[in-house]
């Protein structure tokens, strides 16, 4: 009995006293892997490790996040030109890691835990506007990293504000939960970012809330699949005399892979988008795809992501096709479906409604690829309804559009023009009448 008690005490001593040093290195590697993953998934985001002091029970590190390349390149250049400041704004993250199979040192702080794992961490934030004088952000990110490397994180930001160079920023707090699992290469996020407003000379921007629910998993093809639901409310941007606003924007999407084929659906909606002239627009878009070849889609997606990080994205995009031409052909050769299930745009002139369905049959492997063969293996349908008032405006800019009415491509139906077109095997019928390809005037 005494022998087992001694063994138990020794084991506990090893867990509490020896394991933290070993586990601390694993926790540090987990952070390094997270940085690498974030930078690869978000072109233009640069994360620098400024300091990292690894202790036996507790480690501390500082990281700096800057948005400077890729899709942020133009914005960063505009900021530098407008402020004359060569240093871009950055987010400073200070992190304390309490590590060990039983991170007992975490009990001395908020949301500490002794659940078995690699580490229990807490991160605080500062914003450096580029002056080298950081401004503290009230709140913290609490995380627990399990033995498998899976982590649960809780971001809690309190309401706050700061001013710099005549500009002011106010926010009403954030509550986000993030879960990541390296084994399944999955990441889920759920929560809300409450109101944020930014004001400076002649500029006013902000939103009421941003709600996010997403569950994504990485694939062997280089892109993610899963679901996402994002809702943005009461967005404003611009000045009092030259601004835009939007009551709500929503994005819903889900995708999956079966037998190396990708399918998915997405919905995009905008409510009460108000222009500087006072015109109000509503948009509803539903798109679906089916049977896209995953391997080819992965190569094309990777190429497009690389373009985002290029020094000149527009020039890179213009020259990208030769590098992906074979994969584009493979994608089409293997067959696919693409549908605009619904597109509704509500304009001051009326409601525009469009539906598109494209189905490309697979080309046999023993047949050589050609775009004419693709057209012969494709069926398509397009239904469109456009207000007469809107068409008349377009015809004033491009008088050749009137030939569409003269040929019967567009037929008047009350206060709208309508078109119902079907295509199959190289033949097209518009509003019940055969038409040559291409249609004159289109």
Phi, psi and omega in degrees: 000314180295325181298315180295326178295318178297315179301317181298317180296318179297316180298315179298320179297319178297318181295314187280322188260324186265320186298327183304321180295320179290313183292331179301321178293322178295320179295321178298318179295325178299320178294316180299318178296322179296320178296315180299317180296316182297315181294324179289327181276342185230083178303135182101347177264123179245126180241121182246132174274110182275319176213151170206114181247108183266118176258182181285316180255328186224138175236156180223140180216157175231131178234148180239130181248127180230137174259103189224343184233188177056229182291349179262358186300312183296317180296320180292324177293321178295322179296315180297318180293322184284326185259342184071011182260119182288339180271124179279154174300150181214160176253124179259127182242117175257125186235134172249130179246122171259110188244165184135156177301331172231093186287073187294334182291343180288344182293347181276002181228174179297142176055030174291161183206147174248022174296139181304136180176185178278321184195155169239123189235157172221133181238138174245163189231147171223150176250123175259109183290001181111356181267351184081007178244087186298150177245126184288138175257120182290130180129181183200163174246120180254132183222149171233125179255118183284175182298330180276353184098349177293144184226149172240127182233145181229112180264118179236110177248129179277159175302145180191182180197160170203160180234146178202126175053043178082357178253148180229146178231133177230141177218153186253014174107160183219142177221101183232140174244127181237131177237133180228139180226107182294333180296314178267000183052042182250154176213130180235147179218141179209135177155196186217141171253115183281183192309136174229135177225140179233127180230135174210185183300114178073011183223137178217119181221153178165178176210162182278318180196152175227109181258135184227132169222118182213147178217102187239148176229138177286153178240170177288353183263000175094003176231166183261153172231163180139209184234158177205143178217112184235133179227121179248130183241141172051065177271137174228146179203130177122196180256178181296327183262346184214069183225165176235157178216162181210130182287320182198143171229132181230142176228126174231135181208150172208147182209157176206171179234132176219125181055044178062025176238137183258134174227154180185166177223149176214148179231132178232130181220144177227131180243130174054055171282113187252124182275170177302335179277354180095356178291141182246132182232138172241142181226135171227123182227128176235122182234142176221149175229158179207143173064030174285132179296121188293319183297312180294318180298323179296317179296317180295318179297318180296321179294319179293323178294322178295324178298321180300328181268003182288157179297325177233087185302324181294316179294322179295320179294323181293334184250014187280334191301317181304328182284341181241007185302315181297322181287327175297317179295320178296318179303315182285321182302322184280000177085149180193166174232137176224127183226133162265092186297328178197132171227115178237125177235115180266114182244166176303332181278350181138194186253124174262128181233130181220139173228135181226135176226123180234128181229114179254119179284152180292137177270128181306146184296333183276001178258139178288151182279139171203147180294325173301324178294323177299314181298324180287338179262013186245144168238150182207156176214138179226125173242133183219142174226124184227133181299143178302319182299320180289318179298319179299322176296317179294322181292332176293326179281320181229090184302336180298341179297336180297337179295336178296323178287317182298325182275351181088007176296320173248128179242140183283134178222092184068239181265012182232161163257141181233154175217133173234110185238140176230138180230137176200133173053038176086003180242140181232138175239130180240120182052038176086357182244138178293143182229148174288159177242128358285158179288125179303138176089351180255000000 
